[in-house]
């Protein structure tokens, strides 16, 4: 009888907490809410910025980074409004900052908190190249990959048991272990800062972020064909770097398969890009 109740609870949890990732349609299990994830992300983001050198918005490069972030965020919001899901991004507080660092890296935390490091700009080269990177990172946040990893971790480590849902419960019962899990998901190794955002995504999450990123950059009015040349530049940088593989690549594996996958999505992306060009209002899909 106990066993039946146990499996019943798992089934109920699964039914209740199973959602579909927008655009890709993949099923995912989320045991934590946006508001729980966002509030932890906003705290970590603030701590990170407080201990980093943020490039002032008056600089041309920082202005470009913010412009790309804004256009992609607006395009995403517009997409959800036009597909009858206007509340999907509720609670997001989009923010993009350029941070002085030689690291080749960029990331977006839950709730739309983005950072681009100056070290990636020589590879992105132009605004469209930057849109490839930021489209990818924003897609990790929109597809709730962090919440998914937290959910998996909470179950795997027994911080939530069958039938339980919510980061609040785990935080209340086992605060230290739950905080450690968050830190490991977001690479928040002490001292805070240098490692933040290097989330170890799974392969399927990477490929999903490539797919969605291509579509969101297209909706924002950036030519998705540039994604192929950007990834070729990244691959060349990686090959030339030997052991000094750019951070962004060490967590975002690049290979011929990835470029081939992106090419196979091009037809879908170009439809969004052409619609965005026709409307004459980039960023408003
Ligand atoms: Zn990624």
py3Dmol code that shows the C-alpha trace and the ligand (Angstrom):
import py3Dmol

protein = """\
ATOM      1  CA  UNK A   1       0.000   0.000   0.000  1.00  0.00           C
ATOM      2  CA  UNK A   2       2.822   2.329   0.949  1.00  0.00           C
ATOM      3  CA  UNK A   3       4.457   1.582  -2.371  1.00  0.00           C
ATOM      4  CA  UNK A   4       1.257   2.469  -4.252  1.00  0.00           C
ATOM      5  CA  UNK A   5       1.040   5.770  -2.397  1.00  0.00           C
ATOM      6  CA  UNK A   6       4.719   6.443  -3.169  1.00  0.00           C
ATOM      7  CA  UNK A   7       4.375   5.815  -6.897  1.00  0.00           C
ATOM      8  CA  UNK A   8       1.052   7.669  -6.928  1.00  0.00           C
ATOM      9  CA  UNK A   9       2.798  10.672  -5.435  1.00  0.00           C
ATOM     10  CA  UNK A  10       5.523  10.511  -8.066  1.00  0.00           C
ATOM     11  CA  UNK A  11       2.917  10.279 -10.799  1.00  0.00           C
ATOM     12  CA  UNK A  12       0.976  13.237  -9.413  1.00  0.00           C
ATOM     13  CA  UNK A  13       4.136  15.272  -9.064  1.00  0.00           C
ATOM     14  CA  UNK A  14       5.110  14.428 -12.613  1.00  0.00           C
ATOM     15  CA  UNK A  15       1.708  15.308 -14.030  1.00  0.00           C
ATOM     16  CA  UNK A  16       1.557  18.535 -12.076  1.00  0.00           C
ATOM     17  CA  UNK A  17       5.099  19.640 -12.752  1.00  0.00           C
ATOM     18  CA  UNK A  18       5.572  18.545 -16.350  1.00  0.00           C
ATOM     19  CA  UNK A  19       5.604  21.396 -18.836  1.00  0.00           C
ATOM     20  CA  UNK A  20       6.622  21.904 -22.436  1.00  0.00           C
ATOM     21  CA  UNK A  21       9.559  24.038 -23.529  1.00  0.00           C
ATOM     22  CA  UNK A  22       8.339  26.770 -25.890  1.00  0.00           C
ATOM     23  CA  UNK A  23       9.228  26.356 -29.574  1.00  0.00           C
ATOM     24  CA  UNK A  24      11.051  23.038 -29.101  1.00  0.00           C
ATOM     25  CA  UNK A  25       8.040  21.302 -27.531  1.00  0.00           C
ATOM     26  CA  UNK A  26      10.236  19.105 -25.319  1.00  0.00           C
ATOM     27  CA  UNK A  27       8.680  17.925 -22.049  1.00  0.00           C
ATOM     28  CA  UNK A  28      10.490  18.985 -18.906  1.00  0.00           C
ATOM     29  CA  UNK A  29      10.018  18.372 -15.194  1.00  0.00           C
ATOM     30  CA  UNK A  30      10.052  21.546 -13.114  1.00  0.00           C
ATOM     31  CA  UNK A  31       9.744  21.221  -9.345  1.00  0.00           C
ATOM     32  CA  UNK A  32      10.657  24.833  -8.620  1.00  0.00           C
ATOM     33  CA  UNK A  33       8.793  27.980  -9.579  1.00  0.00           C
ATOM     34  CA  UNK A  34      10.004  30.965 -11.595  1.00  0.00           C
ATOM     35  CA  UNK A  35       9.587  33.239  -8.605  1.00  0.00           C
ATOM     36  CA  UNK A  36      11.802  31.024  -6.437  1.00  0.00           C
ATOM     37  CA  UNK A  37      14.481  30.742  -9.122  1.00  0.00           C
ATOM     38  CA  UNK A  38      14.308  34.436 -10.001  1.00  0.00           C
ATOM     39  CA  UNK A  39      14.656  35.662  -6.462  1.00  0.00           C
ATOM     40  CA  UNK A  40      17.803  33.560  -5.925  1.00  0.00           C
ATOM     41  CA  UNK A  41      19.147  34.653  -9.304  1.00  0.00           C
ATOM     42  CA  UNK A  42      18.567  38.358  -8.607  1.00  0.00           C
ATOM     43  CA  UNK A  43      20.546  38.063  -5.351  1.00  0.00           C
ATOM     44  CA  UNK A  44      23.446  36.223  -7.030  1.00  0.00           C
ATOM     45  CA  UNK A  45      23.459  38.669  -9.958  1.00  0.00           C
ATOM     46  CA  UNK A  46      23.674  41.673  -7.666  1.00  0.00           C
ATOM     47  CA  UNK A  47      26.514  40.080  -5.719  1.00  0.00           C
ATOM     48  CA  UNK A  48      28.329  39.382  -8.963  1.00  0.00           C
ATOM     49  CA  UNK A  49      27.951  42.940 -10.278  1.00  0.00           C
ATOM     50  CA  UNK A  50      29.018  44.395  -6.928  1.00  0.00           C
ATOM     51  CA  UNK A  51      32.313  42.519  -7.192  1.00  0.00           C
ATOM     52  CA  UNK A  52      32.915  43.069 -10.941  1.00  0.00           C
ATOM     53  CA  UNK A  53      34.027  45.930 -13.167  1.00  0.00           C
ATOM     54  CA  UNK A  54      30.872  46.892 -15.046  1.00  0.00           C
ATOM     55  CA  UNK A  55      31.497  48.888 -18.228  1.00  0.00           C
ATOM     56  CA  UNK A  56      29.434  52.122 -18.100  1.00  0.00           C
ATOM     57  CA  UNK A  57      26.413  52.297 -20.408  1.00  0.00           C
ATOM     58  CA  UNK A  58      27.920  55.424 -21.961  1.00  0.00           C
ATOM     59  CA  UNK A  59      30.563  53.290 -23.712  1.00  0.00           C
ATOM     60  CA  UNK A  60      29.752  52.304 -27.269  1.00  0.00           C
ATOM     61  CA  UNK A  61      30.338  48.595 -26.602  1.00  0.00           C
ATOM     62  CA  UNK A  62      28.163  48.524 -23.473  1.00  0.00           C
ATOM     63  CA  UNK A  63      25.430  50.381 -25.359  1.00  0.00           C
ATOM     64  CA  UNK A  64      25.568  47.755 -28.118  1.00  0.00           C
ATOM     65  CA  UNK A  65      25.352  44.897 -25.590  1.00  0.00           C
ATOM     66  CA  UNK A  66      22.318  46.508 -23.952  1.00  0.00           C
ATOM     67  CA  UNK A  67      20.687  47.173 -27.324  1.00  0.00           C
ATOM     68  CA  UNK A  68      21.012  43.525 -28.377  1.00  0.00           C
ATOM     69  CA  UNK A  69      19.711  42.336 -24.983  1.00  0.00           C
ATOM     70  CA  UNK A  70      16.716  44.686 -25.219  1.00  0.00           C
ATOM     71  CA  UNK A  71      15.843  43.697 -28.770  1.00  0.00           C
ATOM     72  CA  UNK A  72      15.985  39.972 -28.041  1.00  0.00           C
ATOM     73  CA  UNK A  73      13.965  40.358 -24.816  1.00  0.00           C
ATOM     74  CA  UNK A  74      11.313  42.436 -26.605  1.00  0.00           C
ATOM     75  CA  UNK A  75      11.156  39.941 -29.465  1.00  0.00           C
ATOM     76  CA  UNK A  76      10.687  37.074 -27.000  1.00  0.00           C
ATOM     77  CA  UNK A  77       7.927  38.917 -25.118  1.00  0.00           C
ATOM     78  CA  UNK A  78       6.256  39.732 -28.396  1.00  0.00           C
ATOM     79  CA  UNK A  79       6.458  36.078 -29.476  1.00  0.00           C
ATOM     80  CA  UNK A  80       4.726  34.896 -26.292  1.00  0.00           C
ATOM     81  CA  UNK A  81       2.040  37.571 -26.653  1.00  0.00           C
ATOM     82  CA  UNK A  82       1.358  36.601 -30.250  1.00  0.00           C
ATOM     83  CA  UNK A  83       1.087  32.909 -29.358  1.00  0.00           C
ATOM     84  CA  UNK A  84      -1.467  33.406 -26.578  1.00  0.00           C
ATOM     85  CA  UNK A  85       0.982  32.979 -23.715  1.00  0.00           C
ATOM     86  CA  UNK A  86       1.627  36.583 -22.632  1.00  0.00           C
ATOM     87  CA  UNK A  87       2.258  35.654 -19.000  1.00  0.00           C
ATOM     88  CA  UNK A  88       5.113  33.248 -19.796  1.00  0.00           C
ATOM     89  CA  UNK A  89       7.837  35.756 -18.964  1.00  0.00           C
ATOM     90  CA  UNK A  90       6.061  37.342 -15.990  1.00  0.00           C
ATOM     91  CA  UNK A  91       8.523  38.132 -13.238  1.00  0.00           C
ATOM     92  CA  UNK A  92      11.480  38.489 -15.606  1.00  0.00           C
ATOM     93  CA  UNK A  93      13.474  41.656 -15.000  1.00  0.00           C
ATOM     94  CA  UNK A  94      15.643  41.898 -18.088  1.00  0.00           C
ATOM     95  CA  UNK A  95      19.046  43.448 -17.556  1.00  0.00           C
ATOM     96  CA  UNK A  96      22.234  43.242 -19.592  1.00  0.00           C
ATOM     97  CA  UNK A  97      25.654  44.394 -18.434  1.00  0.00           C
ATOM     98  CA  UNK A  98      29.047  44.347 -20.119  1.00  0.00           C
ATOM     99  CA  UNK A  99      31.748  43.310 -17.644  1.00  0.00           C
ATOM    100  CA  UNK A 100      35.464  43.941 -18.037  1.00  0.00           C
ATOM    101  CA  UNK A 101      37.171  40.557 -18.204  1.00  0.00           C
ATOM    102  CA  UNK A 102      39.510  38.728 -20.564  1.00  0.00           C
ATOM    103  CA  UNK A 103      37.311  35.632 -20.291  1.00  0.00           C
ATOM    104  CA  UNK A 104      35.555  34.555 -23.453  1.00  0.00           C
ATOM    105  CA  UNK A 105      32.172  34.186 -21.819  1.00  0.00           C
ATOM    106  CA  UNK A 106      28.559  35.329 -21.500  1.00  0.00           C
ATOM    107  CA  UNK A 107      25.579  34.044 -19.545  1.00  0.00           C
ATOM    108  CA  UNK A 108      21.952  34.697 -18.629  1.00  0.00           C
ATOM    109  CA  UNK A 109      20.499  33.746 -15.260  1.00  0.00           C
ATOM    110  CA  UNK A 110      16.844  32.920 -14.548  1.00  0.00           C
ATOM    111  CA  UNK A 111      14.657  36.021 -14.774  1.00  0.00           C
ATOM    112  CA  UNK A 112      16.690  37.540 -17.611  1.00  0.00           C
ATOM    113  CA  UNK A 113      19.841  38.750 -15.842  1.00  0.00           C
ATOM    114  CA  UNK A 114      22.594  38.781 -18.452  1.00  0.00           C
ATOM    115  CA  UNK A 115      26.327  39.409 -18.498  1.00  0.00           C
ATOM    116  CA  UNK A 116      28.640  39.658 -21.486  1.00  0.00           C
ATOM    117  CA  UNK A 117      32.394  39.708 -20.860  1.00  0.00           C
ATOM    118  CA  UNK A 118      34.538  42.083 -22.920  1.00  0.00           C
ATOM    119  CA  UNK A 119      36.739  39.064 -23.751  1.00  0.00           C
ATOM    120  CA  UNK A 120      34.106  37.615 -26.100  1.00  0.00           C
ATOM    121  CA  UNK A 121      33.721  40.784 -28.205  1.00  0.00           C
ATOM    122  CA  UNK A 122      36.750  40.131 -30.474  1.00  0.00           C
ATOM    123  CA  UNK A 123      35.034  36.888 -31.536  1.00  0.00           C
ATOM    124  CA  UNK A 124      31.492  38.192 -31.856  1.00  0.00           C
ATOM    125  CA  UNK A 125      33.031  41.030 -33.951  1.00  0.00           C
ATOM    126  CA  UNK A 126      29.753  42.842 -34.652  1.00  0.00           C
ATOM    127  CA  UNK A 127      26.212  43.304 -33.372  1.00  0.00           C
ATOM    128  CA  UNK A 128      24.848  40.269 -35.191  1.00  0.00           C
ATOM    129  CA  UNK A 129      27.643  38.058 -33.821  1.00  0.00           C
ATOM    130  CA  UNK A 130      26.742  39.286 -30.369  1.00  0.00           C
ATOM    131  CA  UNK A 131      23.085  38.461 -31.051  1.00  0.00           C
ATOM    132  CA  UNK A 132      24.118  34.838 -31.728  1.00  0.00           C
ATOM    133  CA  UNK A 133      25.727  34.577 -28.279  1.00  0.00           C
ATOM    134  CA  UNK A 134      22.996  36.444 -26.447  1.00  0.00           C
ATOM    135  CA  UNK A 135      20.191  34.635 -28.241  1.00  0.00           C
ATOM    136  CA  UNK A 136      21.744  31.380 -27.071  1.00  0.00           C
ATOM    137  CA  UNK A 137      22.154  32.546 -23.466  1.00  0.00           C
ATOM    138  CA  UNK A 138      18.675  34.084 -23.244  1.00  0.00           C
ATOM    139  CA  UNK A 139      17.292  30.784 -24.482  1.00  0.00           C
ATOM    140  CA  UNK A 140      18.781  28.921 -21.514  1.00  0.00           C
ATOM    141  CA  UNK A 141      16.773  31.288 -19.276  1.00  0.00           C
ATOM    142  CA  UNK A 142      13.577  31.168 -21.350  1.00  0.00           C
ATOM    143  CA  UNK A 143      13.699  27.370 -21.582  1.00  0.00           C
ATOM    144  CA  UNK A 144      14.178  27.298 -17.790  1.00  0.00           C
ATOM    145  CA  UNK A 145      17.240  25.092 -17.994  1.00  0.00           C
ATOM    146  CA  UNK A 146      18.408  26.248 -14.557  1.00  0.00           C
ATOM    147  CA  UNK A 147      15.110  25.283 -12.938  1.00  0.00           C
ATOM    148  CA  UNK A 148      15.299  21.945 -14.670  1.00  0.00           C
ATOM    149  CA  UNK A 149      18.819  21.283 -13.374  1.00  0.00           C
ATOM    150  CA  UNK A 150      17.780  22.368  -9.883  1.00  0.00           C
ATOM    151  CA  UNK A 151      14.764  20.037 -10.029  1.00  0.00           C
ATOM    152  CA  UNK A 152      16.931  17.105 -11.083  1.00  0.00           C
ATOM    153  CA  UNK A 153      19.464  17.912  -8.359  1.00  0.00           C
ATOM    154  CA  UNK A 154      16.811  18.263  -5.651  1.00  0.00           C
ATOM    155  CA  UNK A 155      15.434  14.831  -6.474  1.00  0.00           C
ATOM    156  CA  UNK A 156      18.828  13.173  -6.937  1.00  0.00           C
ATOM    157  CA  UNK A 157      20.083  14.471  -3.608  1.00  0.00           C
ATOM    158  CA  UNK A 158      16.857  13.697  -1.775  1.00  0.00           C
ATOM    159  CA  UNK A 159      16.250  17.360  -0.925  1.00  0.00           C
ATOM    160  CA  UNK A 160      12.747  16.925  -2.249  1.00  0.00           C
ATOM    161  CA  UNK A 161      10.939  13.621  -2.019  1.00  0.00           C
ATOM    162  CA  UNK A 162       8.109  12.346  -4.160  1.00  0.00           C
ATOM    163  CA  UNK A 163       5.087  14.573  -3.965  1.00  0.00           C
ATOM    164  CA  UNK A 164       6.989  17.606  -2.761  1.00  0.00           C
ATOM    165  CA  UNK A 165       7.358  20.650  -4.958  1.00  0.00           C
ATOM    166  CA  UNK A 166       9.131  23.901  -4.369  1.00  0.00           C
ATOM    167  CA  UNK A 167      12.508  25.322  -3.625  1.00  0.00           C
ATOM    168  CA  UNK A 168      11.051  26.862  -0.474  1.00  0.00           C
ATOM    169  CA  UNK A 169      10.457  23.444   1.097  1.00  0.00           C
ATOM    170  CA  UNK A 170      14.008  22.291   0.375  1.00  0.00           C
ATOM    171  CA  UNK A 171      15.418  25.592   1.574  1.00  0.00           C
ATOM    172  CA  UNK A 172      13.480  25.331   4.825  1.00  0.00           C
ATOM    173  CA  UNK A 173      14.308  21.692   5.538  1.00  0.00           C
ATOM    174  CA  UNK A 174      17.893  21.544   4.249  1.00  0.00           C
ATOM    175  CA  UNK A 175      19.125  25.087   3.653  1.00  0.00           C
ATOM    176  CA  UNK A 176      22.874  24.384   3.413  1.00  0.00           C
ATOM    177  CA  UNK A 177      22.543  21.470   0.989  1.00  0.00           C
ATOM    178  CA  UNK A 178      20.042  23.395  -1.146  1.00  0.00           C
ATOM    179  CA  UNK A 179      22.300  26.451  -1.287  1.00  0.00           C
ATOM    180  CA  UNK A 180      25.219  24.179  -2.258  1.00  0.00           C
ATOM    181  CA  UNK A 181      23.151  22.715  -5.064  1.00  0.00           C
ATOM    182  CA  UNK A 182      22.312  26.218  -6.349  1.00  0.00           C
ATOM    183  CA  UNK A 183      25.991  27.145  -6.171  1.00  0.00           C
ATOM    184  CA  UNK A 184      26.971  24.071  -8.138  1.00  0.00           C
ATOM    185  CA  UNK A 185      24.315  24.667 -10.794  1.00  0.00           C
ATOM    186  CA  UNK A 186      25.483  28.261 -11.224  1.00  0.00           C
ATOM    187  CA  UNK A 187      29.193  27.691 -10.656  1.00  0.00           C
ATOM    188  CA  UNK A 188      29.142  29.941  -7.618  1.00  0.00           C
ATOM    189  CA  UNK A 189      32.449  28.698  -6.289  1.00  0.00           C
ATOM    190  CA  UNK A 190      33.931  30.862  -3.579  1.00  0.00           C
ATOM    191  CA  UNK A 191      35.013  33.561  -3.941  1.00  0.00           C
ATOM    192  CA  UNK A 192      31.871  34.607  -5.725  1.00  0.00           C
ATOM    193  CA  UNK A 193      32.357  36.191  -9.077  1.00  0.00           C
ATOM    194  CA  UNK A 194      34.894  34.591 -11.339  1.00  0.00           C
ATOM    195  CA  UNK A 195      33.001  31.382 -11.810  1.00  0.00           C
ATOM    196  CA  UNK A 196      29.448  32.671 -11.861  1.00  0.00           C
ATOM    197  CA  UNK A 197      27.298  31.594 -14.713  1.00  0.00           C
ATOM    198  CA  UNK A 198      29.347  28.670 -15.892  1.00  0.00           C
ATOM    199  CA  UNK A 199      26.450  26.371 -15.629  1.00  0.00           C
ATOM    200  CA  UNK A 200      27.187  22.885 -16.784  1.00  0.00           C
ATOM    201  CA  UNK A 201      24.362  22.404 -19.222  1.00  0.00           C
ATOM    202  CA  UNK A 202      23.622  19.038 -20.674  1.00  0.00           C
ATOM    203  CA  UNK A 203      24.028  18.352 -24.354  1.00  0.00           C
ATOM    204  CA  UNK A 204      20.297  18.490 -25.029  1.00  0.00           C
ATOM    205  CA  UNK A 205      20.075  21.849 -23.258  1.00  0.00           C
ATOM    206  CA  UNK A 206      22.939  23.204 -25.363  1.00  0.00           C
ATOM    207  CA  UNK A 207      21.384  22.066 -28.558  1.00  0.00           C
ATOM    208  CA  UNK A 208      17.997  23.443 -27.484  1.00  0.00           C
ATOM    209  CA  UNK A 209      19.606  26.831 -26.645  1.00  0.00           C
ATOM    210  CA  UNK A 210      21.244  26.840 -30.096  1.00  0.00           C
ATOM    211  CA  UNK A 211      17.870  26.144 -31.707  1.00  0.00           C
ATOM    212  CA  UNK A 212      15.847  28.677 -29.703  1.00  0.00           C
ATOM    213  CA  UNK A 213      18.651  31.232 -29.814  1.00  0.00           C
ATOM    214  CA  UNK A 214      18.634  31.130 -33.589  1.00  0.00           C
ATOM    215  CA  UNK A 215      14.877  31.770 -33.612  1.00  0.00           C
ATOM    216  CA  UNK A 216      14.918  34.584 -31.043  1.00  0.00           C
ATOM    217  CA  UNK A 217      17.788  36.432 -32.772  1.00  0.00           C
ATOM    218  CA  UNK A 218      15.811  36.139 -36.023  1.00  0.00           C
ATOM    219  CA  UNK A 219      12.648  37.492 -34.402  1.00  0.00           C
ATOM    220  CA  UNK A 220      14.755  40.410 -33.117  1.00  0.00           C
ATOM    221  CA  UNK A 221      15.750  41.212 -36.689  1.00  0.00           C
ATOM    222  CA  UNK A 222      19.274  39.745 -36.753  1.00  0.00           C
ATOM    223  CA  UNK A 223      20.251  37.603 -39.739  1.00  0.00           C
ATOM    224  CA  UNK A 224      20.505  33.982 -38.509  1.00  0.00           C
ATOM    225  CA  UNK A 225      22.932  33.100 -41.327  1.00  0.00           C
ATOM    226  CA  UNK A 226      25.564  34.906 -39.255  1.00  0.00           C
ATOM    227  CA  UNK A 227      25.301  32.155 -36.629  1.00  0.00           C
ATOM    228  CA  UNK A 228      27.179  29.769 -38.900  1.00  0.00           C
ATOM    229  CA  UNK A 229      30.095  32.162 -39.445  1.00  0.00           C
ATOM    230  CA  UNK A 230      30.169  33.004 -35.738  1.00  0.00           C
ATOM    231  CA  UNK A 231      30.431  29.327 -34.763  1.00  0.00           C
ATOM    232  CA  UNK A 232      33.138  28.785 -37.343  1.00  0.00           C
ATOM    233  CA  UNK A 233      35.109  31.664 -35.777  1.00  0.00           C
ATOM    234  CA  UNK A 234      34.580  30.118 -32.330  1.00  0.00           C
ATOM    235  CA  UNK A 235      35.758  26.716 -33.547  1.00  0.00           C
ATOM    236  CA  UNK A 236      38.868  28.315 -35.102  1.00  0.00           C
ATOM    237  CA  UNK A 237      39.606  30.163 -31.857  1.00  0.00           C
ATOM    238  CA  UNK A 238      39.253  26.920 -29.946  1.00  0.00           C
ATOM    239  CA  UNK A 239      41.534  25.037 -32.336  1.00  0.00           C
ATOM    240  CA  UNK A 240      44.146  27.794 -32.161  1.00  0.00           C
ATOM    241  CA  UNK A 241      43.913  28.078 -28.398  1.00  0.00           C
ATOM    242  CA  UNK A 242      45.110  24.551 -27.580  1.00  0.00           C
ATOM    243  CA  UNK A 243      44.677  24.069 -23.864  1.00  0.00           C
ATOM    244  CA  UNK A 244      43.430  27.662 -23.531  1.00  0.00           C
ATOM    245  CA  UNK A 245      39.965  26.848 -24.811  1.00  0.00           C
ATOM    246  CA  UNK A 246      37.651  29.823 -24.309  1.00  0.00           C
ATOM    247  CA  UNK A 247      35.460  29.425 -21.233  1.00  0.00           C
ATOM    248  CA  UNK A 248      32.338  29.817 -23.299  1.00  0.00           C
ATOM    249  CA  UNK A 249      33.393  26.812 -25.353  1.00  0.00           C
ATOM    250  CA  UNK A 250      34.453  24.649 -22.445  1.00  0.00           C
ATOM    251  CA  UNK A 251      30.836  24.720 -21.242  1.00  0.00           C
ATOM    252  CA  UNK A 252      29.391  25.054 -24.735  1.00  0.00           C
ATOM    253  CA  UNK A 253      31.017  22.336 -26.809  1.00  0.00           C
ATOM    254  CA  UNK A 254      31.462  23.276 -30.409  1.00  0.00           C
ATOM    255  CA  UNK A 255      31.859  20.830 -33.204  1.00  0.00           C
ATOM    256  CA  UNK A 256      30.851  20.066 -36.734  1.00  0.00           C
ATOM    257  CA  UNK A 257      27.597  18.506 -35.498  1.00  0.00           C
ATOM    258  CA  UNK A 258      26.590  21.725 -33.806  1.00  0.00           C
ATOM    259  CA  UNK A 259      27.182  23.781 -36.949  1.00  0.00           C
ATOM    260  CA  UNK A 260      25.337  21.189 -39.032  1.00  0.00           C
ATOM    261  CA  UNK A 261      22.414  21.294 -36.569  1.00  0.00           C
ATOM    262  CA  UNK A 262      22.270  25.080 -36.833  1.00  0.00           C
ATOM    263  CA  UNK A 263      22.270  24.877 -40.617  1.00  0.00           C
ATOM    264  CA  UNK A 264      19.393  22.388 -40.460  1.00  0.00           C
ATOM    265  CA  UNK A 265      17.345  24.948 -38.456  1.00  0.00           C
ATOM    266  CA  UNK A 266      18.037  27.777 -40.900  1.00  0.00           C
ATOM    267  CA  UNK A 267      14.825  27.458 -42.904  1.00  0.00           C
ATOM    268  CA  UNK A 268      12.721  27.795 -39.737  1.00  0.00           C
ATOM    269  CA  UNK A 269      14.835  30.741 -38.511  1.00  0.00           C
ATOM    270  CA  UNK A 270      14.669  32.581 -41.840  1.00  0.00           C
ATOM    271  CA  UNK A 271      10.865  32.556 -41.703  1.00  0.00           C
ATOM    272  CA  UNK A 272      11.019  34.518 -38.440  1.00  0.00           C
ATOM    273  CA  UNK A 273      13.782  36.757 -39.792  1.00  0.00           C
ATOM    274  CA  UNK A 274      11.838  37.564 -42.961  1.00  0.00           C
ATOM    275  CA  UNK A 275       8.658  38.257 -40.958  1.00  0.00           C
ATOM    276  CA  UNK A 276      10.645  40.569 -38.706  1.00  0.00           C
ATOM    277  CA  UNK A 277      12.178  42.391 -41.706  1.00  0.00           C
ATOM    278  CA  UNK A 278       8.769  42.758 -43.381  1.00  0.00           C
ATOM    279  CA  UNK A 279       7.238  44.279 -40.269  1.00  0.00           C
ATOM    280  CA  UNK A 280      10.032  46.858 -40.384  1.00  0.00           C
ATOM    281  CA  UNK A 281      10.155  46.901 -36.630  1.00  0.00           C
ATOM    282  CA  UNK A 282      13.058  44.838 -35.434  1.00  0.00           C
ATOM    283  CA  UNK A 283      12.493  43.363 -32.031  1.00  0.00           C
ATOM    284  CA  UNK A 284       8.747  43.247 -32.488  1.00  0.00           C
ATOM    285  CA  UNK A 285       8.028  39.882 -33.864  1.00  0.00           C
TER     286      UNK A 285
END
"""
ligand_1 = """\
1
ZN
Zn 24.834 27.267 -23.536
"""
view = py3Dmol.view(width=600, height=400)
view.addModel(protein, "pdb")
view.setStyle({"model": 0}, {"cartoon": {"style": "trace"}})
view.addModel(ligand_1, "xyz")
view.setStyle({"model": 1}, {"stick": {}})
view.zoomTo()
view.show()
